[in-house]
Amino acid sequence: MNKHFETLELHKILDMLSEQAGNEETRRMIAALEPETDTLKVKESLKKTEDAFDLSVKFGTPPFYNFKDVRGSLQRAQSGASLSLRELLDICAMLKQIRGLTDYHASCGDVETVLDPLFTELSPNKWLEDKIQNAILTEDEIADTASAELANIRRKIAQAGVRIRESLDKMVRSADIQKSLMDNIITVRDGRYVLPVKAEYKGNVRGIVHASSATGSTLFIEPEAVVEANNDIRVLQGREQEEIERIIAELSSDCASCAETMKRDYLTCAELNLYFAKANLGAKMRGTVPEISDDGILELKKARHPLIEADKVVPVDISIGRDYGTLIVTGPNTGGKTVLLKTAGLLTAMAMCGMMVPASDGTKISVFRHILVDIGDMQSIEQSLSTFSSHMSNVVKILKTADESSLILIDELGSGTDPVEGAALAVSIIEALMAKGSRIFVTTHYQELKLFAIERENVENASCEFDVKTFQPTYRLIIGSPGKSNAFSISSKLGLPSDIISNAKALVSDDNRRFEEVVAQLEASRRALDRQNTELGRLRKEAEEKEAALEKAKEEFEARKDDEFEKARTQAMRIVENCRMQSEKLLDELSDIRNERNREAFDKRSAAAKSMSRSSLDKMYDEANPVRKREMKEYKPPRPYKRGDNVILADIGKKGILASDPDSNGNVFVQVGIMKTKTNVSHLRLAEEDKVTVGNKKAAPARGVSKVGVSGKLERKSSLELDIRGCAVDEGIHEVDRFIDNAVMVNAGIVTIIHGKGTGLLRQGIQRHLRSHPSVKSFRSGVFGEGEDGVTVVELK
């Protein structure tokens, strides 16, 4: 690995990535991984990692097995060689991996990713996979099911063995033979069944001696009676081996026929494993996919060094390349300056390797041609180089390589020699690198470099914050402010005598002292500003929360206001209806005594009373109308209004049904919900469903009981009326029951049943039924203007 990447410890990240891989080929790919300098390739690689991450989140990580490199075996099969059982099992495992990835991709449905071409080029071969799996049990054993011939041969071998054992069992149980045997058992020598015979009784068992015991006291004799049977088994075993070799050769030939496809699929599986390994490592690091560019801008948001434990690492914001190309970082030792450099370099290298980085959304990383690093103690005894010499040797190489597409990270530039000369060298080196257009991170303790950053354009100071009260670093990077080394404070905290520290302070030059005082003042001002910003942020958050609470309260108020208006209007309408009922009762009483007075005089008085009653009712309806009016635009209806039209009351935004034709003044009654309201036609708008032409008339509503919608409110043809004209008595009663039940559900007070005059049978039957109806409080026939005997007005309980 490039020594600069090794200094940044990129190899340790690759080791972590290897742990996520499932096979050796992917691990080899990871070991060969290096930061890519082609921006398009970096973007493509990161996009594949991002899509692998998204698939893992939605559908889980696909199955990756520890498949072996089968390309050598496949090459041998192509040359005509027979493979070993182990090799065939490895190929079967490879086929299982290919099928597993194909099935996984199919389970993802229609989700499109840049990984689709890799998934689709896989060619599963379930037939060959099953054939190998069914034929081979282990790397040492072929299954009986590998072929019908093999199963037949093995069955014959087993049967011959049974016959031999039966024959030998008889000999063992024979009294003449039993005394000649060392043990009453049957054993096998050189693949043949034999009996263990005592040496001194050799003549009692006729047969072939195959072996003897170590002491020579036992001879293993194959009796003549089973020699032929043993020979048959040997022949069958030979045939078995031939069949096994034929099966293996056939399987090898099958593998050879698709060898090229499997070789390609082997690399595809390994590549897919690489991207999902990157995704899994990114998830483990809680990483994100950065924005990639080649403009030299590096912006890390809440970046974390991936090799520091998650509960100890402190996120840091790092920026360079936008407003300035060189960042000079100062601060005390152990303040986190070196970790800062390594974080910037390592995360850049990881992104160029197509890996997610441990940083927050909004992170932007540029692709550099070179990442050049000089970090750490490079003293070399073998090469007789001091620390300064080693650093300078490395800096010389950096100067030779650096260009406008280089990210340069140098720790403690110019240290290890005389401070004055070291600072001068550091300034000169930075200027030379800036002239090449490089992006430069430098850490230092030299005040000359702090002044250089203040005076020079395109250079910015930064400091690693240090808490002088606790004498602990906070690891925050403060851009725009140089840091103090705090050497005197730290030394005092560590126990250095105060007189030594005082003497040291006296030895510091006035210029350096004044500069440190200015830096201290800047630091104090920055801290005060940070506190103010924190307080402002808190106040802003409180203001936003209060604003949201007020907005929510306003919405709730508006909702309640509408409800209260509706309740008030409903109550007013109910009062009007009750007054109307009382008025109608009075008019009924006047009608009863009509014949007892002068008819002509009475008619005039009755008409005057009716006119006054209607005038009072109109006034009450007006008072019951909503007090809140809406602004109305000029409107001309597409046709004259007529009773039964679906209309909208424009001033209150409510829908209703026109319950009467307009009078001479343009006033109408509109049924809204369970209440009737009076208004002028100028306040009405035809609903969309009633804007029909003569040639496209709307279908008339069905006669009968009013329907109840999902809202629970009645949809009426007119003012809570039921028209049952033309119905038989039984049918009419049935319709009346349904109508009254619906009216009770919506808490209606007064309803009207239109039955017509006719013979009077339907009216009599309906009124007789109403006398015993549990929901009816009272009823009466209609009066003049209501339909008289053709209707019945019902008051509900």
C-alpha positions in Angstrom: 0.0 0.0 0.0 1.0 3.6 -0.7 3.0 4.7 2.4 0.8 7.9 2.7 -2.4 5.7 3.0 -0.6 3.5 5.4 0.2 6.5 7.6 -3.5 7.3 7.6 -4.1 3.7 8.6 -6.3 3.0 5.6 -5.2 -0.7 5.8 -6.9 -1.0 9.2 -10.2 0.1 7.6 -9.7 -2.4 4.8 -9.1 -5.1 7.5 -12.5 -4.1 9.0 -14.1 -4.3 5.6 -12.6 -7.8 5.1 -14.4 -9.0 8.2 -17.7 -8.2 6.4 -16.8 -10.3 3.4 -18.0 -13.8 3.0 -15.4 -15.4 0.7 -11.7 -15.3 -0.2 -12.2 -13.7 -3.6 -14.0 -10.7 -2.1 -11.2 -10.4 0.5 -8.6 -10.4 -2.3 -10.6 -7.6 -4.0 -10.6 -5.7 -0.7 -6.8 -6.2 -0.2 -6.2 -4.8 -3.7 -8.5 -1.8 -3.1 -6.9 1.6 -3.5 -8.3 5.1 -3.6 -9.6 5.9 -7.1 -8.6 9.2 -8.7 -11.3 9.2 -11.4 -14.2 11.2 -10.2 -16.8 9.3 -12.3 -15.6 5.9 -11.1 -15.7 7.1 -7.5 -19.3 8.3 -7.9 -20.2 5.0 -9.6 -18.6 2.9 -6.9 -20.3 5.0 -4.1 -23.7 4.7 -5.9 -23.4 1.0 -5.9 -22.5 1.0 -2.2 -25.4 3.3 -1.5 -27.9 1.1 -3.4 -26.5 -2.0 -1.6 -27.2 -0.1 1.7 -30.7 0.8 0.7 -31.5 -2.8 -0.3 -30.1 -4.1 2.9 -32.3 -1.7 4.9 -35.5 -2.6 2.9 -35.0 -6.3 2.3 -32.1 -7.4 4.5 -28.6 -8.4 3.4 -28.6 -11.1 0.7 -27.1 -14.5 1.6 -23.4 -14.7 1.0 -21.6 -18.1 1.5 -18.0 -18.9 1.9 -17.7 -20.2 -1.7 -14.4 -21.4 -3.0 -12.5 -20.3 -6.1 -13.8 -22.9 -8.6 -12.2 -21.4 -11.7 -9.3 -23.8 -11.6 -11.6 -26.8 -11.2 -13.7 -25.6 -14.1 -10.6 -25.2 -16.2 -9.6 -28.8 -15.5 -13.1 -30.0 -16.4 -13.0 -28.1 -19.7 -9.7 -30.0 -20.5 -11.6 -33.3 -20.0 -10.4 -34.2 -16.5 -12.6 -35.8 -13.9 -13.0 -33.7 -10.8 -12.8 -34.9 -7.2 -15.9 -35.1 -5.1 -14.6 -32.1 -3.1 -14.3 -30.0 -6.2 -17.8 -31.0 -7.4 -19.2 -30.0 -3.9 -17.5 -26.6 -4.2 -19.1 -26.1 -7.6 -22.4 -27.0 -6.1 -21.9 -24.4 -3.3 -21.1 -21.8 -6.0 -24.3 -22.7 -7.9 -26.2 -22.3 -4.6 -24.7 -18.9 -4.1 -25.7 -17.8 -7.6 -29.3 -19.0 -7.1 -29.5 -17.4 -3.7 -28.5 -13.9 -5.1 -30.9 -14.3 -8.1 -33.8 -15.2 -5.7 -32.9 -12.3 -3.5 -33.0 -9.9 -6.4 -36.4 -11.3 -7.5 -37.8 -10.7 -4.0 -36.9 -7.0 -4.2 -39.7 -6.5 -6.7 -39.6 -3.5 -9.0 -36.9 -1.6 -7.0 -34.4 -0.3 -9.5 -30.7 0.1 -8.5 -27.3 0.4 -10.3 -26.7 -3.2 -9.0 -29.4 -4.6 -11.3 -26.9 -5.4 -14.2 -24.8 -7.4 -11.8 -27.8 -9.4 -10.5 -29.3 -10.0 -13.9 -26.1 -11.3 -15.5 -26.1 -14.2 -13.0 -27.2 -17.5 -14.6 -28.5 -19.9 -12.0 -28.4 -23.6 -12.9 -30.8 -25.4 -10.6 -30.6 -28.6 -12.7 -26.9 -29.0 -12.3 -27.0 -27.9 -8.6 -29.6 -30.6 -7.8 -27.8 -33.2 -9.8 -24.5 -32.7 -7.9 -26.3 -32.4 -4.6 -28.3 -35.6 -5.1 -25.3 -37.6 -6.4 -22.7 -36.7 -3.7 -23.2 -37.1 0.0 -19.7 -36.1 1.2 -16.3 -35.6 -0.3 -15.8 -39.4 0.2 -19.1 -40.9 -0.7 -21.4 -41.1 -3.7 -25.1 -41.5 -3.0 -27.0 -44.6 -4.2 -29.4 -42.2 -6.0 -26.6 -41.0 -8.3 -27.7 -43.5 -10.9 -30.0 -46.5 -11.2 -27.1 -48.7 -12.2 -25.2 -47.8 -9.1 -28.2 -48.5 -6.9 -28.7 -51.9 -8.5 -25.0 -52.8 -8.1 -24.9 -51.8 -4.4 -28.1 -53.8 -3.8 -26.5 -56.9 -5.3 -23.4 -56.4 -3.2 -25.5 -56.1 -0.1 -27.5 -59.2 -1.0 -24.3 -61.3 -1.6 -22.9 -60.1 1.7 -26.1 -61.3 3.4 -25.8 -64.7 1.8 -22.2 -65.1 2.8 -22.9 -64.1 6.4 -25.8 -66.6 6.6 -23.4 -69.4 5.3 -20.7 -68.4 7.8 -23.2 -68.1 10.6 -24.1 -71.7 10.1 -20.4 -72.7 10.2 -19.9 -70.7 13.4 -22.8 -72.4 15.1 -21.5 -75.9 14.0 -20.0 -77.8 17.0 -17.1 -79.1 14.8 -16.1 -75.7 13.6 -16.9 -73.8 16.8 -14.1 -75.3 18.8 -11.6 -74.4 16.0 -12.5 -70.7 16.2 -10.7 -68.1 18.3 -13.9 -66.1 18.5 -17.4 -66.8 17.2 -17.4 -63.8 14.9 -17.2 -63.1 11.2 -14.6 -60.6 10.0 -13.3 -59.1 6.7 -9.8 -59.2 5.4 -8.8 -57.6 2.1 -12.5 -57.1 1.3 -13.3 -60.8 1.8 -15.3 -62.5 4.5 -13.2 -64.8 6.8 -13.3 -66.7 10.1 -10.7 -66.3 12.9 -9.3 -69.9 13.3 -6.9 -71.2 15.9 -3.5 -72.0 14.3 -3.6 -75.5 15.8 -7.0 -76.3 14.1 -6.0 -75.0 10.7 -6.8 -78.4 9.1 -10.4 -78.4 10.5 -11.4 -75.4 8.3 -10.7 -75.9 4.6 -10.2 -72.7 2.7 -7.7 -69.9 1.9 -5.6 -68.2 4.6 -5.6 -64.4 4.0 -3.7 -63.2 7.1 -2.6 -64.1 10.7 -2.6 -62.3 14.0 0.6 -60.6 15.2 1.3 -63.6 17.5 0.5 -66.1 14.8 -2.0 -67.9 17.1 -4.9 -66.8 14.9 -5.3 -67.5 11.2 -8.0 -65.6 9.1 -9.3 -68.3 6.7 -11.8 -67.8 3.9 -13.8 -71.1 3.8 -14.2 -72.8 0.5 -17.9 -72.5 0.7 -17.9 -68.7 0.4 -14.9 -68.2 -2.0 -17.2 -68.0 -5.0 -19.5 -65.6 -3.3 -16.6 -63.4 -2.2 -15.4 -63.4 -5.8 -18.9 -62.3 -7.0 -18.7 -59.4 -4.5 -15.3 -58.4 -5.8 -16.6 -58.3 -9.3 -19.6 -56.2 -8.2 -17.3 -53.9 -6.4 -15.3 -53.4 -9.5 -18.4 -52.6 -11.4 -19.4 -50.2 -8.6 -16.1 -48.3 -8.9 -16.5 -48.1 -12.7 -20.0 -46.7 -12.3 -18.8 -44.1 -9.7 -16.1 -43.0 -12.1 -18.6 -42.7 -14.9 -20.9 -40.6 -12.7 -18.0 -38.3 -11.7 -17.0 -38.0 -15.4 -20.5 -37.1 -16.4 -20.8 -34.5 -13.6 -17.5 -33.1 -14.6 -18.6 -32.9 -18.2 -21.8 -31.1 -17.2 -19.7 -28.6 -15.2 -17.4 -28.1 -18.2 -20.4 -27.3 -20.5 -21.3 -24.2 -18.4 -17.7 -23.4 -17.1 -17.4 -20.0 -18.7 -20.7 -18.8 -17.3 -19.8 -20.0 -13.8 -16.4 -18.3 -14.0 -18.0 -15.0 -14.8 -20.7 -15.5 -12.2 -18.0 -16.3 -9.6 -16.5 -12.9 -10.0 -19.9 -11.2 -10.1 -20.9 -12.8 -6.8 -17.6 -11.7 -5.3 -18.2 -8.1 -6.6 -21.7 -8.0 -5.2 -20.3 -9.2 -1.9 -17.8 -6.3 -1.9 -20.6 -3.7 -2.3 -22.7 -5.2 0.4 -19.7 -5.5 2.7 -19.1 -1.8 2.2 -22.7 -1.1 3.0 -22.6 -3.3 6.2 -19.4 -1.6 7.4 -21.0 1.8 6.6 -24.1 0.9 8.7 -21.8 -0.3 11.5 -20.0 3.0 11.5 -23.3 4.9 11.2 -21.8 6.4 8.0 -23.3 8.3 5.1 -22.6 8.6 1.4 -20.8 11.9 0.8 -21.3 14.3 -2.1 -18.4 13.7 -4.5 -16.8 16.5 -6.6 -13.4 17.3 -8.1 -13.4 21.0 -7.2 -11.0 20.6 -4.3 -13.6 21.4 -1.6 -13.6 19.3 1.5 -16.5 19.8 4.0 -16.8 17.2 6.7 -19.9 17.5 9.0 -19.6 15.9 12.4 -16.9 13.6 11.2 -15.7 10.8 13.4 -12.4 8.9 13.2 -13.5 5.3 12.5 -10.7 3.7 14.5 -11.6 5.5 17.7 -14.2 3.8 19.9 -17.7 5.2 19.2 -18.3 6.2 22.8 -15.0 8.2 23.0 -14.8 9.8 19.6 -15.8 13.5 19.4 -17.4 14.6 16.1 -15.7 17.5 14.4 -16.5 19.8 11.5 -13.7 20.3 9.0 -13.7 22.6 6.0 -11.2 23.6 3.4 -11.2 24.7 -0.3 -14.2 27.0 -0.4 -13.1 30.2 1.2 -9.5 29.3 1.8 -7.0 26.7 0.5 -4.7 26.4 3.5 -5.7 25.8 7.1 -3.1 26.2 9.9 -4.2 24.4 13.0 -2.7 25.4 16.4 -3.4 24.4 20.0 -1.8 22.5 22.9 -0.4 19.0 22.7 -3.0 16.2 23.2 -5.5 18.7 21.8 -6.5 16.5 18.9 -4.6 18.2 16.1 -3.1 15.0 14.7 -6.4 13.1 14.9 -7.9 16.0 13.0 -5.4 15.6 10.2 -5.9 11.8 10.1 -9.6 12.1 10.1 -9.6 14.5 7.1 -7.2 12.3 5.1 -8.7 8.9 6.1 -12.3 9.9 5.3 -11.2 11.3 1.9 -9.3 8.1 1.1 -12.3 6.0 2.2 -14.7 7.9 0.0 -12.3 7.5 -3.0 -12.4 3.8 -2.3 -16.2 3.9 -2.7 -16.9 3.5 1.0 -19.4 5.3 3.2 -17.8 7.7 5.7 -18.6 8.2 9.4 -20.0 11.7 9.1 -23.4 13.5 8.9 -25.5 14.4 5.9 -24.2 17.4 4.0 -20.6 16.1 3.9 -18.8 16.9 0.7 -15.5 15.3 -0.4 -13.4 16.1 -3.4 -11.4 13.5 -5.3 -7.7 14.3 -5.3 -5.0 13.0 -7.5 -2.6 12.8 -4.5 -3.1 12.5 -0.8 0.3 13.4 0.7 1.0 12.9 4.4 3.7 13.7 6.8 2.5 12.7 10.3 4.3 11.0 13.2 7.8 10.5 14.4 9.9 9.3 11.4 13.3 9.1 13.2 15.4 6.3 11.6 18.4 4.8 13.4 19.1 2.5 10.4 19.4 5.4 8.0 21.0 7.7 10.6 18.2 10.3 10.2 17.0 12.5 13.0 13.3 13.4 13.4 13.9 16.7 11.6 15.8 15.0 8.8 13.2 12.4 8.3 10.4 15.0 8.2 12.3 17.2 5.8 13.1 14.2 3.6 9.4 13.4 3.4 8.5 17.1 2.8 11.0 17.2 -0.1 9.1 14.2 -1.8 5.8 15.9 -1.1 7.0 19.1 -2.8 8.1 17.1 -5.9 4.7 15.3 -6.2 2.3 18.1 -5.1 0.0 19.7 -7.7 -3.3 21.5 -7.9 -5.2 18.2 -7.2 -3.3 17.3 -4.0 -4.5 17.2 -0.4 -1.4 17.7 1.8 -1.5 16.9 5.6 1.7 17.9 7.5 1.9 17.6 11.3 4.2 20.0 13.2 5.8 21.5 10.1 9.4 22.7 10.8 9.6 21.2 14.2 12.7 19.4 15.5 15.2 22.2 14.8 15.9 25.8 15.8 12.4 27.5 16.2 13.4 30.6 14.3 14.7 28.6 11.4 12.0 26.0 11.6 9.3 28.7 11.5 10.9 30.4 8.5 11.2 27.0 6.7 7.6 26.2 7.4 6.3 29.5 6.0 8.5 29.0 2.9 7.3 25.5 2.4 3.6 26.5 2.7 4.1 29.3 0.2 5.7 26.8 -2.3 2.8 24.4 -1.9 0.2 27.1 -2.2 1.9 28.2 -5.5 1.2 24.7 -6.8 -2.6 25.1 -5.9 -2.7 22.3 -3.4 -5.1 22.0 -0.5 -3.0 22.2 2.7 -3.6 21.2 6.4 -0.7 22.1 8.7 -0.5 21.8 12.5 2.1 23.9 14.4 3.0 25.7 17.6 4.9 28.5 15.8 3.5 32.0 16.3 5.0 33.0 12.9 2.6 30.6 11.2 -0.3 32.1 13.1 0.7 35.6 11.9 1.2 34.2 8.4 -2.4 33.0 8.4 -3.7 36.3 9.6 -1.7 38.4 7.0 -2.0 36.1 4.0 -5.0 35.6 1.7 -6.4 32.1 1.1 -5.0 31.0 4.5 -7.0 30.6 7.6 -6.2 30.0 11.3 -7.9 27.3 13.3 -7.5 26.0 16.8 -8.3 22.8 18.7 -10.3 24.1 21.7 -8.8 23.6 25.1 -10.6 24.1 28.4 -8.2 26.0 30.7 -10.4 25.3 33.7 -10.3 21.6 33.4 -7.1 21.4 31.4 -8.8 19.0 29.1 -9.2 19.3 25.3 -12.7 19.5 24.0 -11.6 18.3 20.5 -13.7 21.1 18.8 -12.1 22.7 15.8 -12.6 26.5 15.9 -12.0 27.9 12.4 -10.9 31.6 12.2 -9.2 31.8 15.6 -5.6 30.8 16.4 -5.0 28.7 19.5 -2.6 29.1 22.4 -0.2 26.4 23.3 -1.0 26.9 27.0 2.5 25.6 27.9 2.8 27.7 31.1 -0.7 26.8 32.3 -0.2 23.1 31.6 3.2 23.1 33.3 1.8 24.8 36.3 -1.0 22.3 36.5 1.5 19.4 36.3 3.4 20.9 39.3 6.3 22.9 37.8 7.4 25.5 40.5 5.9 28.9 40.0 9.3 30.7 40.1 10.4 28.7 37.1 7.3 29.6 35.2 7.6 33.3 36.2 11.2 33.3 35.0 10.1 31.6 31.7 7.4 34.2 31.2 10.1 37.0 31.7 12.2 35.4 29.0 9.4 35.6 26.4 9.9 38.6 24.1 7.5 41.5 24.3 6.2 40.9 20.8 5.4 37.3 21.5 3.8 38.2 24.8 1.6 40.9 23.2 0.6 38.4 20.5 -0.3 35.8 23.1 -2.4 38.4 24.9 -4.2 39.3 21.7 -4.8 35.6 21.0 -6.1 35.3 24.6 -8.5 38.2 24.1 -9.7 36.8 20.8 -10.3 33.5 22.5 -12.3 35.2 25.3 -14.3 37.2 22.8 -15.0 34.0 20.8 -16.2 32.1 23.9 -18.5 35.0 24.8 -19.8 35.0 21.3 -20.4 31.3 21.5 -22.3 31.7 24.7 -24.4 34.5 23.1 -25.1 32.3 20.0 -26.1 29.4 22.3 -28.5 31.6 24.2 -29.9 33.0 20.9 -30.4 29.5 19.6 -32.2 28.6 22.8 -34.4 31.7 22.6 -35.1 31.1 18.9 -36.1 27.5 19.7 -38.4 28.7 22.4 -40.0 31.3 20.1 -40.5 28.7 17.4 -42.2 26.3 20.0 -44.4 29.1 21.2 -45.3 30.1 17.6 -46.2 26.5 16.9 -48.3 26.3 20.1 -50.2 29.5 19.1 -50.8 28.3 15.6 -52.2 25.0 17.0 -54.4 26.9 19.4 -55.6 29.1 16.6 -56.5 26.1 14.5 -58.4 24.5 17.5 -60.2 27.8 18.1 -61.3 28.1 14.4 -62.6 24.5 14.6 -64.5 25.1 17.8 -65.8 28.4 16.4 -67.4 26.7 13.5 -68.9 24.1 15.7 -70.4 26.7 18.1 -71.9 28.6 15.2 -73.5 25.5 14.0 -74.8 24.6 17.4 -76.3 28.1 17.9 -77.9 28.1 14.4 -79.4 24.6 15.1 -80.8 25.7 18.4 -82.3 28.9 16.8 -83.9 26.9 14.1 -85.4 24.5 16.6 -86.9 27.4 18.5 -88.4 28.7 15.2 -89.9 25.3 14.4 -91.5 25.1 17.9 -93.0 28.6 17.4 -94.3 27.5 14.1 -95.9 24.5 15.7 -97.6 26.7 18.3 -98.8 29.2 15.6 -100.2 26.4 13.5 -102.2 25.1 16.6 -103.7 28.5 17.1 -104.7 28.7 13.4 -106.3 25.2 13.8 -108.4 26.5 16.7 -109.4 29.5 14.5 -110.4 27.1 11.8 -112.6 25.1 14.2 -114.7 28.1 15.1 -114.8 29.5 11.5 -118.4 28.3 11.0 -119.6 30.0 14.2 -118.8 33.5 12.9 -119.7 35.6 9.9 -117.8 33.8 7.2 -116.7 36.8 5.2 -115.5 38.7 8.3 -113.8 35.7 9.6 -111.9 35.0 6.4 -110.5 38.5 6.5 -109.4 38.2 10.1 -108.0 34.7 9.5 -106.0 35.9 6.5 -104.6 38.9 8.5 -103.7 36.5 11.3 -101.9 34.2 8.9 -100.1 37.1 7.3 -98.9 38.4 10.7 -97.9 34.9 11.7 -95.8 34.4 8.6 -94.3 37.8 9.0 -93.2 37.0 12.5 -91.8 33.6 11.4 -89.8 35.3 8.6 -88.4 37.7 11.1 -87.4 34.8 13.5 -85.8 32.9 10.6 -83.8 36.0 9.7 -82.7 36.3 13.4 -81.7 32.6 13.4 -79.5 32.9 10.4 -75.7 32.9 11.0 -74.3 36.2 12.3 -71.1 35.5 10.3 -71.3 36.3 6.6 -68.8 35.5 3.9 -67.8 37.9 1.2 -69.8 37.0 -1.9 -68.9 37.5 -5.5 -71.4 38.4 -8.2 -73.2 35.2 -9.5 -75.7 34.5 -12.2 -77.3 31.1 -12.1 -77.3 29.1 -15.4 -81.1 28.6 -15.0 -83.9 29.7 -12.7 -84.0 28.1 -9.3 -86.8 25.6 -8.6 -87.9 23.5 -5.6 -85.6 20.5 -5.0 -82.4 22.1 -6.3 -79.2 21.2 -4.5 -77.8 24.6 -3.6 -74.9 26.2 -1.6 -75.5 29.1 0.8 -72.6 31.2 -0.3 -72.6 33.4 2.8 -72.1 30.5 5.2 -70.6 27.9 2.9 -73.3 25.2 3.7 -75.0 22.9 1.3 -78.8 22.5 1.3 -81.9 21.7 -0.7 -84.3 24.3 -2.0 -87.5 23.8 0.0 -89.7 26.3 -1.9 -89.8 28.3 -5.1 -88.7 31.9 -4.9 -91.4 34.4 -3.9 -91.9 37.8 -5.5 -89.0 39.2 -3.4 -86.7 36.4 -4.3 -86.9 34.9 -0.8 -86.8 31.1 -0.5 -86.6 28.4 2.2 -83.5 26.1 2.2 -83.4 22.8 4.1 -79.9 22.6 5.7 -79.5 19.4 7.6 -82.5 19.0 9.9 -83.2 22.7 9.9 -84.9 25.1 7.4 -83.6 28.6 6.8 -84.9 31.5 4.9 -82.6 33.5 2.6 -82.6 35.4 -0.7 -81.7 33.8 -4.0 -78.8 36.2 -4.3 -77.1 34.2 -1.5 -77.5 30.9 -3.3 -75.3 29.0 -5.7 -76.4 26.0 -7.7 -74.4 22.9 -6.7 -72.4 21.2 -9.4 -74.8 18.2 -9.7 -77.8 20.5 -10.5 -76.0 22.6 -13.2 -77.7 20.6 -16.0 -79.0 21.6 -19.4 -82.5 20.9 -20.8 -81.1 18.2 -23.0 -79.3 16.5 -20.1 -81.8 16.4 -17.3 -80.9 14.9 -14.0 -82.8 11.8 -13.0 -85.6 12.4 -10.6 -85.0 11.1 -7.1 -86.7 7.9 -6.1 -90.0 8.3 -4.3 -90.3 7.0 -0.8 -88.3 7.2 2.5 -85.4 9.6 2.7 -82.0 8.0 2.6 -79.4 8.2 5.4 -75.8 8.9 4.3 -72.5 7.9 6.0 -72.6 11.2 7.9 -75.9 10.1 9.6 -77.8 13.1 8.2 -80.9 12.8 6.1 -80.7 13.5 2.4 -84.2 15.0 1.8 -86.2 15.9 -1.4 -87.7 18.7 0.6 -88.4 19.7 4.2 -88.3 16.4 6.1 -91.2 15.1 4.0 -92.2 11.6 3.0 -94.3 11.2 -0.1 -96.3 7.9 -0.2 -99.0 8.9 -2.6 -100.1 5.9 -4.7 -98.9 3.3 -2.0 -101.2 0.7 -0.5 -101.9 1.0 3.2 -99.5 -1.7 4.3 -96.8 -0.5 2.0 -97.3 3.1 3.2 -97.1 2.1 6.9 -93.9 0.3 6.2 -92.4 3.3 4.5 -93.6 5.6 7.4 -91.9 3.4 10.0 -88.6 3.6 8.2 -89.0 7.3 7.7 -89.8 8.0 11.4 -86.9 5.8 12.5 -84.4 7.8 10.4 -85.9 11.1 11.6 -85.5 10.1 15.2 -81.9 9.2 14.6 -81.1 12.7 13.5 -83.2 14.3 16.3 -85.8 15.8 14.0 -88.8 17.5 15.8 -91.4 17.9 13.1 -91.9 15.8 9.9 -94.6 15.7 7.2 -96.2 12.7 5.5 -97.7 13.3 2.1 -100.4 10.7 1.5 -102.9 12.6 -0.7 -106.7 13.0 -0.3 -108.1 10.3 -2.7 -110.5 8.0 -0.9 -109.1 8.7 2.5 -108.2 5.1 3.2 -104.4 5.7 3.1 -104.8 8.8 5.4 -107.0 6.9 7.9 -104.6 3.9 7.9 -101.5 6.1 8.5 -103.1 8.1 11.3 -104.5 5.0 13.0 -101.0 3.6 12.9 -99.5 6.8 14.2 -101.7 6.8 17.4 -99.8 3.7 18.7 -96.4 4.5 17.3 -93.9 4.8 20.2 -91.9 7.7 18.7 -94.9 9.9 17.9 -95.9 12.6 20.4 -98.8 14.0 18.4 -100.0 14.5 14.8 -102.5 16.6 12.9 -103.8 17.0 9.4 -102.3 19.8 7.3 -103.8 23.3 7.4 -104.4 25.8 4.6 -101.2 26.2 2.7 -99.7 22.9 3.9 -101.9 20.5 1.9 -104.8 20.3 4.3 -106.2 16.7 4.4 -103.6 15.5 1.9 -100.8 15.6 4.5 -100.3 14.7 8.1 -97.9 16.7 10.3 -96.2 14.6 13.0 -94.5 15.9 16.1 -91.9 13.4 17.3 -90.8 12.7 20.9 
